[in-house]
């Protein structure tokens, strides 16, 4: 799976790499599910859009928070089929983390960071949806039943409107990642990105293979990355 990644490449370099506006995007050394993160959507690839990591289908009655979609079944699963047909996106990153249970080590798994040797940014294949949270049912009692409610004016919270969410497509691991996990994110070549965004479904499906391990590297990092609330440059430094 892909459950955590990095995106600390300067905005100017991201703009040059993806030919898109990344204004306001701050470096992150610990992108985690539930966070609003920059993606490039097929609707407007000229600018990065912030969406919440953890897809919820538009038809859902409650939040699903699906952070990954398997390439082998993405066109069959109801949760992803519509998005695959119509709402594909690029998820910019410059590395991702995997956790490994190593012999002789006590105290949990060892996190590894996987990236290109030069830390260059890349695009992971993503899908997105717009989900309208259901309005909460309210039952007024007491004084609230006769007037304004909790605050003057009686305005109710409508949930903030539609929520844009995304997921990352995963596939079989390459030779490097296979030593760490049985899945990895689909990493697109630069010349495949336009096809992923705008191509026909069959063309997009042909891109869902593992990125070769050439030019990629992996090293153990601090277990501080285990906490989504920790975000610092030291997280990517090799340890041990």
Beta strands, then each sheet from edge to edge (+ up, - down):
strand 1: 4-7
strand 2: 28-32
strand 3: 36-41
strand 4: 49-53
strand 5: 68-70
strand 6: 88-93
strand 7: 95-100
strand 8: 110-116
strand 9: 122-131
strand 10: 163-171
strand 11: 184-185
strand 12: 187-188
strand 13: 216-220
sheet 1: 2+ 1- 7+ 8- 13+
sheet 2: 5+ 10+ 4+ 3- 6+ 9- 12+
sheet 3: 5+ 10+ 11-
end
